[in-house]
């Protein structure tokens, strides 16, 4: 990634990806630094905001995490293509996130964020993250097993994902790593 940045130092994508690599290495200050650099170049870069969301969750900077996921969801929702009424509904959802967080902390926010989402193979990994953050390790492992069975894309990151640190010594987690050949 550093070589790629030497070739193209203004690549917001390379910068954000380097931030993600530092996040996976538990180097959160460096991870933030590269994500911020990416956002200086392209303020609406979805992945940089998503990476910051997870960095903030992991570091306990939950106020910042909430604002980053709202920024990411605004970008992902393509507000430019929405009617005034749709924008208003989306902003009400975001205010609901903030209210849930103020009322019940990160756990209640996560419930609000996932309320109404359909469980499907692509969401199993994200549900596993939600439960790991909440300290619900058995539920997290259930969803990780389902994500692995469905061979979802994000399953490739299971060993590196810091949110799953609390699962690393669990036999079920180790079995998941073995199934995806990540147990080295």
C-alpha positions in Angstrom: 0.0 0.0 0.0 2.9 2.4 0.7 4.3 1.7 -2.8 0.9 2.3 -4.3 0.7 5.6 -2.5 4.2 6.5 -3.8 2.7 6.0 -7.3 -0.5 7.8 -6.5 -0.3 9.8 -3.3 -3.7 11.4 -3.8 -5.6 8.1 -4.0 -8.3 8.4 -1.4 -9.0 4.7 -1.9 -5.4 3.7 -1.2 -5.3 5.9 1.9 -8.5 4.5 3.3 -7.3 0.9 2.6 -4.1 1.7 4.4 -6.2 2.9 7.3 -8.1 -0.4 7.3 -4.8 -2.3 7.4 -3.7 -0.3 10.4 -7.1 -1.0 12.0 -6.7 -4.7 11.5 -3.2 -4.4 13.1 -4.8 -2.7 16.1 -2.9 0.6 15.3 -5.9 2.8 15.7 -4.2 6.2 15.7 -2.5 5.4 12.4 -5.8 3.9 11.0 -7.6 7.2 11.8 -4.8 9.3 10.3 -5.0 7.5 6.9 -8.8 7.6 6.9 -8.7 11.4 7.7 -6.3 11.9 4.8 -8.6 10.0 2.5 -11.5 12.3 3.6 -9.4 15.4 3.0 -9.2 14.4 -0.6 -12.7 13.0 -1.0 -15.0 14.0 1.9 -17.8 11.6 0.8 -15.7 8.5 0.5 -18.0 5.8 1.9 -15.3 3.3 2.9 -13.3 5.9 4.9 -16.4 6.7 6.9 -17.2 3.1 7.5 -13.7 2.3 8.6 -13.8 5.2 11.0 -17.1 3.9 12.4 -15.4 0.5 13.3 -12.3 2.2 14.6 -14.3 4.4 16.9 -16.4 1.4 18.1 -13.3 -0.5 18.9 -11.7 2.4 20.7 -14.8 3.3 22.7 -15.3 6.6 21.0 -19.0 5.9 20.5 -20.2 9.5 20.0 -17.8 9.7 17.0 -18.8 6.2 15.8 -22.5 7.2 15.6 -21.7 10.3 13.6 -19.5 8.4 11.2 -22.1 5.7 10.5 -24.7 8.4 9.9 -22.3 10.1 7.4 -21.7 6.7 5.7 -25.4 5.9 5.5 -26.2 9.4 4.1 -23.6 8.8 1.4 -24.8 5.2 0.8 -28.4 6.5 0.6 -27.5 8.8 -2.3 -29.4 11.7 -0.8 -29.3 13.6 -4.1 -31.6 11.0 -5.6 -34.2 11.2 -2.8 -37.4 13.2 -2.7 -37.7 15.8 0.1 -40.0 13.4 2.0 -37.6 10.5 1.7 -34.7 12.7 2.9 -36.9 13.8 5.9 -37.6 10.1 6.7 -33.9 9.2 6.5 -33.0 12.1 8.8 -35.6 10.9 11.2 -34.0 7.5 11.2 -30.6 9.2 12.0 -32.1 11.2 14.8 -33.6 7.9 16.1 -30.0 6.5 16.1 -28.8 9.4 18.2 -31.8 9.2 20.5 -31.3 5.5 21.0 -27.6 6.0 21.8 -28.3 8.8 24.2 -31.0 6.7 26.0 -29.3 3.3 26.1 -25.7 3.6 24.9 -24.1 1.7 22.1 -26.2 -1.4 22.7 -29.5 0.4 22.2 -28.0 2.2 19.2 -27.0 -1.1 17.6 -30.6 -2.4 18.2 -31.9 0.7 16.4 -29.4 0.4 13.6 -30.4 -3.2 12.9 -34.1 -2.8 13.5 -36.0 -3.8 10.4 -33.0 -5.2 8.5 -33.5 -8.4 6.8 -31.3 -11.3 7.9 -29.6 -12.8 4.8 -26.2 -14.3 4.1 -24.6 -10.9 3.5 -25.8 -9.5 6.8 -24.8 -12.5 9.0 -21.2 -11.2 9.4 -22.5 -7.7 10.4 -24.9 -9.3 12.9 -21.9 -11.2 14.3 -20.1 -7.9 14.8 -23.2 -6.4 16.5 -23.4 -9.2 19.0 -19.6 -9.2 19.6 -19.7 -5.5 20.4 -22.6 -6.2 22.8 -20.6 -8.9 24.5 -23.0 -11.6 23.3 -20.3 -14.0 22.2 -22.5 -17.0 21.6 -24.8 -15.1 19.3 -21.8 -13.6 17.5 -20.4 -17.1 16.9 -23.8 -18.3 15.7 -23.8 -15.6 13.0 -20.1 -16.1 12.2 -20.8 -19.8 11.6 -23.8 -18.9 9.3 -21.7 -16.3 7.4 -19.0 -18.9 7.0 -21.4 -21.6 5.8 -22.8 -19.1 3.2 -19.2 -18.2 2.2 -19.9 -14.5 2.5 -17.2 -12.0 1.3 -16.6 -10.5 4.7 -15.8 -13.9 6.2 -12.3 -13.5 4.8 -11.7 -10.8 7.4 -12.8 -12.8 10.4 -9.3 -13.4 11.8 -8.2 -9.8 11.4 -11.3 -8.0 12.6 -10.5 -6.5 16.0 -14.2 -6.5 17.0 -13.9 -10.3 17.3 -10.9 -10.1 19.6 -13.0 -11.4 22.5 -13.7 -14.6 20.5 -10.2 -15.6 19.7 -9.8 -18.2 22.4 -13.2 -19.8 21.9 -13.2 -23.3 20.3 -16.0 -22.4 18.0 -14.1 -19.4 16.7 -11.0 -21.5 16.2 -13.1 -24.0 14.2 -14.4 -21.2 12.0 -10.8 -20.2 11.3 -9.9 -23.7 10.5 -12.8 -24.0 8.1 -11.7 -21.0 6.1 -8.1 -22.0 6.4 -7.1 -19.0 8.5 -5.8 -20.9 11.6 -2.1 -20.3 10.9 
